[in-house]
């Protein structure tokens, strides 16, 4: 009897699906790494393969429609943004220097303007302006993780250009999130949705970040000092995640994307605030969160790939759209490299800012959930084209950065 009950366990199908997704993500990521590409590329391709299989064989499960995948993928992106926030602190953001600020500002404005122009020229006449703006916003993102790995491999992490890239990426993250908030607010206004104006949306975003970062930095040392008196051995990770999820919920309550609150939580939790717990558990919070990111974030990227309409992705028009956006996105970031100033290799800084990676995909995922007059903002063709452009820049970034760094050594 118990055996029959287990055989008819409604959870069994979900467990098989998740096992398949994780294995496919790891195999795809491994193949990408062997081809000298970022692992996220392989994870996206794995998701695209699931979409192809479902359309070719209807008995194959629709990964994109699975509630379990949706839930775990959503958790993955929240945890990922929390981990990105943990990599920086508020003082670091204030000390990145004028050069990093210039690079970040140029690296947001130029790619967004180029993407806006490209979308306006290539999309059908009559497309809403907010769609063009959103595509431009997707191109302004920067993924520092990929460039940081290349800098470490080439021994350039502590060079002047390396420090400028990291500092600019920190500022770029904040500016990119604000752009995402602003464009999302414009979509709501264009669709006639009741809500704050663009100025009100930006003010709300800046206000939330200011209050969270100010009060959070004042309160978290006391909260985690009290938590250090707990007798349990594993306290830091549950409290850290609870804090991140709480701020993500508060950010959503304020009308912002949950990822904004999660990112703010990571910025707030500085090492000095949690050093007692880290010393007791002999692990940093970043080290504890990393396995969760490794487990959950691949599901998010596989889900992104599975949402792509394969027929749209391989249409010549879509591929051309992706190629043009990629070229414009790369050009904008390369020009941003000249913001580093005299004595700094603009090519190194520029190529270091090129990869979009997971940050750009988070933007696309947010846009896929937005609706304009009851219709998804990003159609299947547009979504496939933008993801294709992000993939191309994610591949081009480390290749170009490795090339210019190798050229420096040879000279």
Steps between C-alpha positions, in 0.01 A plus 500: 500500500772747598686416178190587294460827691859590423450415134205740484671777693399826321842642585681227305452666160633831631803327650578334167462833318732683741756220482496527120532879509794500739685230308439678169617832649822346630572313175427812295715715726786250483491483121501880484803521730685246288432724201645794697155656538321612819296224667185710477515458120471123530217528753300720264560261212383211721174688562463567129549127435213424739280743307591329171427155645162610632394638162631196312353250743194622691535221758821668619421732794472874447775626728394863469150417629615308808402677828791330679751630247344846515525507880856371525615715207350808672679410822817452299499852359427652844785304660726590207438873546553463876837338427590780254422753772719312749798545269493877561443731794365852531846646586645330192232660287590840643871445436499370146643824376421749229638277223269211589205737521577643154532152350175388662304804385627477142451123509133544586411799281671401172386133478147600600493773235643259241249230591217752485610614155547144376157393624338808347658425162451122493166440668178539300350846469253573774690317773458681833785724612511327839596176321796676336597643838483161665722342235748783554483436876590133446819607319618731779552217751846361583593163649823542694529134598612390154755778458627452856578136422697598189689769696591243767618249241720762330638642828345843437250514788702758693604714203364854467274390214383199701404716798319747273302215338390362837416843638308601188306174506390571859361840399366347178294250702324777691447718191374200303247412769376859507464494120305175529272655761449814289418315178267260685321804639468643149346173379238524772428863413480428125261214566271721699575317824430693813821581676766763558650709224853443372634761741304339780627154408863615498449689825349187652793289383762745627305551823475128563871448434596799716280393793600134469872575478493761778273335754620156403864586566402645837278210604676192365806517732269486805274232352784270406678570828192366678490207260860414589367402846290221350623159602423340167800422282356603164350843543667728249357361175133479611514851649677640194247348260211605724631857493539489119149361447354758740655790311399341169141489628516858626640612165213329322257658746643839402423422136854399402638173368588250772857484371553865605431414863715187484790699353463764772508229767833376366647851505383557857650183648860613523764262644540713816132451584513121497863427591407337834275246330748447218779441750289252695385307193842531330334590173412834344145573394616515138643149532175373651281662234714382209370138497142630490586720203664201331188291556220750432632748243550236225127427521432867428720496189358169377152645550600809298616278216186284517281810463650579161294404199751290298334592170542871587859459615620351172324736262742705286331825606539413868864400457569824312328700773713322763822562306430873455412544868814312601724720283338816638530370856868416460575836337333690785704322767826534306446875480432501875854373550632843404339635817784344697717801425863543403742217571228235499460257210156579365481167314547299821238700690260496205518126437471439873163679497363315194354175648132522594464145631252435776429870567361564153298178518344619826389812312344286225323283758351813655390629161338167416267548795398854402185558298402795284126532436452138597773372263850386612750779447756264347364284218658160432707642212622802694580297810697248292689782326595676823612175663704422188668841524576446870650160423721646227631775731553246779716295264677799341588665833740239645643422156580866434629563853727197484631614162591855610656374824704241308612773259620710795715215631652434161611860468 
